[in-house]
Amino acid sequence: MVKVAIYPPNSLILADLIERKGHTPLVLQKQIRQKIKDPEIDSPPMNITEEDPIKGLKYAAIEVPSGVRGRMSIIGPLIDEAEAAILVDGAPFGFGCVGCARTNELSIFLLRQRNIPILEITYPKNRDGTFLMVNQINEFLDSLKEE
């Protein structure tokens, strides 16, 4: 079983495909769930802990907008944990979106810097493209089992 980072990091479609192949998807929803269940936070998910901005500084400099640092405090550990990654370019908001172009760019840059297997695909525009994308993802995930 391989821990697979996905981008967009909140895509339920990608998470489901990864789980069906027996791997662990590293997704934003699980990180947010931990935050909501944390007794240290008074009114989830609006509040953050004192450690969160410090965690974000590991991935983004102090000059970077605070929203990027805040998002990276959640996404960064997923990137660190990843043993493989699937990046989907050009996905619409409904497929999964962080909503911050700078966070997207930084996250994808950090994933590419890691020495892990990465599948980069473009979001399909038609039915045939969708079948091709799913087949590419399945082949990629199957190849991870062999390594």
C-alpha positions as CSV (number, residue, x, y, z in Angstrom):
1,M,0.0,0.0,0.0
2,V,1.3,3.4,-1.0
3,K,0.4,6.8,0.3
4,V,-0.7,8.9,-2.7
5,A,-1.0,12.7,-2.7
6,I,-3.5,14.1,-5.1
7,Y,-4.0,17.5,-6.6
8,P,-6.6,18.9,-6.3
9,P,-6.2,17.7,-2.7
10,N,-9.9,17.5,-2.0
11,S,-11.0,15.5,-5.0
12,L,-13.4,12.8,-3.9
13,I,-13.1,11.1,-7.3
14,L,-9.4,10.7,-7.1
15,A,-9.6,9.6,-3.5
16,D,-12.1,6.9,-4.4
17,L,-10.0,5.6,-7.3
18,I,-6.9,5.4,-5.1
19,E,-8.8,3.5,-2.3
20,R,-10.3,1.1,-4.7
21,K,-6.8,0.1,-5.8
22,G,-5.8,-0.5,-2.2
23,H,-3.7,2.6,-1.6
24,T,-4.1,5.4,0.8
25,P,-5.2,8.8,-0.6
26,L,-3.7,11.8,1.2
27,V,-6.6,14.2,1.1
28,L,-7.6,17.5,2.6
29,Q,-10.8,16.2,4.1
30,K,-9.0,13.9,6.5
31,Q,-6.8,16.8,7.7
32,I,-9.8,19.1,8.2
33,R,-11.7,16.3,10.1
34,Q,-8.8,16.1,12.6
35,K,-9.0,19.9,13.1
36,I,-12.8,19.8,13.7
37,K,-12.4,17.0,16.2
38,D,-9.5,18.7,18.0
39,P,-10.7,19.8,21.5
40,E,-8.2,22.6,21.4
41,I,-10.2,24.5,18.8
42,D,-13.2,26.4,20.1
43,S,-15.3,27.0,16.9
44,P,-14.2,24.7,14.1
45,P,-13.3,25.1,11.3
46,M,-12.8,28.8,11.6
47,N,-10.2,28.9,14.3
48,I,-6.6,27.6,14.1
49,T,-4.2,26.6,16.8
50,E,-1.1,28.6,17.7
51,E,1.1,26.0,16.0
52,D,-0.6,26.2,12.6
53,P,1.1,29.4,11.4
54,I,4.4,28.0,12.5
55,K,3.8,24.8,10.5
56,G,2.9,26.9,7.5
57,L,6.3,28.7,7.7
58,K,8.0,25.5,7.0
59,Y,6.5,25.6,3.4
60,A,6.1,29.3,2.7
61,A,8.2,32.3,3.7
62,I,6.9,35.0,6.1
63,E,6.4,37.4,3.1
64,V,3.9,35.0,1.5
65,P,0.2,35.9,2.2
66,S,-1.1,34.4,5.4
67,G,-3.8,32.5,3.6
68,V,-1.1,30.6,1.7
69,R,0.7,29.8,4.9
70,G,-2.5,28.7,6.6
71,R,-3.4,26.4,3.7
72,M,0.2,25.0,3.5
73,S,0.1,24.2,7.3
74,I,-2.6,21.6,6.3
75,I,-1.4,20.6,2.8
76,G,2.3,20.6,3.5
77,P,2.3,17.6,5.8
78,L,0.4,15.7,3.2
79,I,3.1,16.5,0.7
80,D,5.8,15.4,3.1
81,E,4.0,12.1,3.7
82,A,3.5,11.3,0.0
83,E,5.1,8.2,-1.6
84,A,3.5,9.0,-5.0
85,A,1.3,11.7,-6.5
86,I,-1.4,12.3,-9.1
87,L,-1.7,15.8,-10.4
88,V,-4.8,16.8,-12.5
89,D,-4.4,20.1,-14.4
90,G,-7.3,22.2,-15.5
91,A,-9.9,20.6,-13.3
92,P,-13.1,22.6,-12.7
93,F,-14.1,23.7,-9.2
94,G,-16.5,20.7,-8.8
95,F,-13.7,18.2,-9.2
96,G,-11.9,19.7,-6.3
97,C,-10.2,23.1,-5.7
98,V,-8.2,24.8,-3.1
99,G,-9.4,28.2,-4.3
100,C,-6.0,29.8,-4.1
101,A,-3.7,29.9,-7.2
102,R,-0.5,30.5,-5.2
103,T,-1.2,27.6,-2.9
104,N,-1.8,25.4,-5.9
105,E,1.5,26.5,-7.6
106,L,3.5,26.0,-4.4
107,S,2.0,22.6,-3.6
108,I,2.6,21.3,-7.2
109,F,6.1,22.7,-7.1
110,L,6.8,20.9,-3.8
111,L,5.4,17.7,-5.0
112,R,7.6,17.8,-8.2
113,Q,10.6,18.5,-6.0
114,R,10.1,15.2,-4.2
115,N,11.7,12.1,-5.6
116,I,8.5,10.1,-5.9
117,P,6.5,8.7,-8.8
118,I,4.1,11.3,-10.2
119,L,1.4,11.0,-12.8
120,E,0.5,14.4,-14.4
121,I,-2.7,14.4,-16.5
122,T,-5.1,17.0,-17.9
123,Y,-8.7,17.0,-17.0
124,P,-10.7,15.4,-19.8
125,K,-12.9,17.4,-22.1
126,N,-15.1,14.5,-23.3
127,R,-16.2,11.0,-22.6
128,D,-13.3,9.3,-24.3
129,G,-10.9,11.5,-22.5
130,T,-12.5,10.5,-19.2
131,F,-12.0,6.8,-19.9
132,L,-8.4,7.5,-20.9
133,M,-7.8,9.4,-17.7
134,V,-9.3,6.7,-15.5
135,N,-7.2,4.1,-17.3
136,Q,-4.0,6.1,-16.9
137,I,-4.7,6.5,-13.2
138,N,-5.4,2.8,-12.8
139,E,-2.2,1.8,-14.7
140,F,-0.2,4.3,-12.5
141,L,-1.6,2.9,-9.3
142,D,-1.0,-0.7,-10.4
143,S,2.6,0.1,-11.2
144,L,3.1,1.3,-7.6
145,K,2.2,-2.1,-6.3
146,E,5.1,-3.6,-8.4
147,E,7.8,-1.3,-7.0
